[in-house]
Structure formats: structure tokens, C-alpha cells
């Protein structure tokens, strides 16, 4: 059974649909609305669809004599807090984050939250609000406090917000809320307690303050790997360049722009990492000198001198701690098998995931990919054309299965 707390973010109309999806996934859902949320979406709607009594007021919700679910008829906040598997607060406003962080209990939902130990019962907040509110230092601090105390918080999506502004704060999508719950309830997957660093997306190098050189990487493959590892219980950080799609909302994301920023972030994050997945399409070249001022058409001869950037993967291969698994990605178009085998050796990684963008449905800007994987152990594994998310799961399976087989062989 899930208690769904709904606060008065504009996205609260989406909570109805989330409730339906939770039910479809097999959960019984009991809803607690704040008073403001009840002004936006009437409790009767949740009541009709959930078939359960909806709570709004701290004291008056149970008619005298009526049996309550948990036997706490006189204490509605306990009734919604006991005998449940999880709490989802969606959408979560800045107000409820602040109240929960401070332990305030002045209405039914906030009191219910105080009556729950997050170490015993998973509580997931799905913040959704205006970008400036989300990034406000007080809200940031409250989010950090909640995380520290064992509450789960999904990161909102980025894009056009209901208020007309653009930024972070969008409802992340029911699918991600369900995935977060699934991991919290059934988690402890094969990578529980492991730390994983994933790089994703393109990087940009500067010609002058307004012009850049970049590539068409969408970030999808890296984000799919990050999600697959997270679903297996790993603690995941994804270091990503500027992408059109956002990182999965439940992993920690470090946004960078240049190869140098990506390199610095990887160096910092790889400490203590069990696996490194380098799916980013890092710029191999950067202008020898970036102009400090915008180049005028008339000032420029059209020749750009470039120098190579640092190979983040190759450096990680040298600097990694013993036992850290390193997975590289390669894009080859010619003499593919030979070039891939050479690259696996040259880069010093344990696995190389190779795709050929000339193949139908593979490579950049596609939802799908078709790859083969070379292992340092001499193995070669072919994968059919499939979605990047499915492929990411299969890649994680491959790496985990071989690691398990290796461990068994050593015993
Ligand atoms: N990579 C990296 N840092 C770079 C360039 C690439 O970490 N500066 C990583 C990518 O994330 C990927 C792998 O190296 O995992 C393969 O990148 P690719 O561009 O195919 O290899 P190159 O070394 O550039 O080889 P070439 O251009 O000769 O094919």
C-alpha cells in the first residue's frame, strides 16, 4: 500500500494519473491532499478513482463510528503512516520540502510525514515547481537535508514550465516515479552499494566566445547506462555535456561543457568507483587558441588550428584503482573489427562497446543502437538492433556476469 501525498504544485493534476499508474502496478493507493491542493483538484476525484477515503484535514476526516484502515480513526495522520510500504509526495512544493526538512507538522500531510521513519518506510519526494524556486538557496538546503536524512528526491526535468519560464522544475514523468519506488522497495540489486561513474553526451570546445565545435551525440546511450546501473542498486553519478535530453532524474548528474571540465569531474568522481562507463563523445580536438573576442568575418582567414584534447578514458585506465572496471565506447566506420581490437588495447579498457553509425538505426540521435562488445578476455559479444535502454541493461548484464564468472574462477 502506498500513501500518495499531493501538494499544490500546478502539476497536481498529474497526480491523478500517477495514482492510476501506481494502481496498475498493483499498489493500493491512499491519498492525502494538502488544503491548497484540494482547492486545485477536488478530493472526490481521488476518492472515486482510488476507492479509498482521501485525507485532507488533520482531525475531521473520519466520520464518527466509521472503521479506519489502520485502526487509527481518531488519528488520521497515523492512519496514513502505518501499515504502508511507501510514501510518494508528488508533486512536492517548496513548502512541503521545507516543512519536512524542519520537521514541522501543521496539517495532515506534514504530520503524516513526521510520523514516518524514512529508514523504515521509503519516502519519495517528486519536486515540481518554478526553476528559481527549485534553485533557491533555502530550497536547495532543504533538499540536501532531506537526502541526508534518507529521503529519496527525484530531480525534476528541464524545459518549458507551466508559468511560461524555461528551466528545471518539470514533472519528471510517472515512469521515473515508479522506477524510483521499485528500486526502493525491491532494490538491493546486483550493484547495491557499488559506485558507478558514467560519462555521456558531447562536449564543446570554443573558437571564440560565441562559436563552438561540438558533435551530434544526444547523451541517450550514457543516460541509459546510468539508469540501468541505478536500477541494479548502484550509486550512480553521470558526468554529461550539453544534451537535448535530460539525465534520468534519480541519478546524480554533473553538467559540464568542455573536455577539460569533463576530465576534472571524472577525476574527482572516480575515486572509490567500482565501474567507469565512458559513453561521452568527448571532443578529440580543440582550437589551439580560443579568441577572447568574437572573431569578425573580415579578421579571419577561415583556418582553425586545432590540438588534441586529453584522452579521459586512457588516463582513467592508468589512474584507476585496482579492481575498477572500465568500459569504453567506440564509433568505427572502417575496418571495424580490426580498428576496434586495436582501440581496446590502446585505450587499456576492460570492455569496448563498438557501434558503426553507418548501420541503420545505430549511433547518434537514434533511440536504438546496434553494437558488439569486445572484452579484454578476448570475448566478442554481438547484440541485435534494440533500444538504447534495453541495450544498456544487456551491457550491464554482460559486465556483471563476466565479473561474477571471473570471481568464481579465482576461488
Ligand atoms: N574518450 C575520452 N576522451 C577523449 C576522447 C575519447 O574519454 N578525449 C573516450 C570516449 O568516451 C569513448 C572512447 O574514448 O569511450 C572512444 O572514443 P573515440 O573518439 O572513438 O576514440 P579516439 O581515441 O578518438 O579514436 P579515433 O578518433 O582514432 O577513432
Boltz pocket constraint, residues with backbone or C-beta under 6 A from the ligand:
constraints:
  - pocket:
      binder: B
      contacts: [[A, 199], [A, 259], [A, 278], [A, 279], [A, 280], [A, 281], [A, 282], [A, 283], [A, 284], [A, 309], [A, 310], [A, 311], [A, 312], [A, 313], [A, 314], [A, 327], [A, 328], [A, 329], [A, 330], [A, 331]]
      max_distance: 6.0
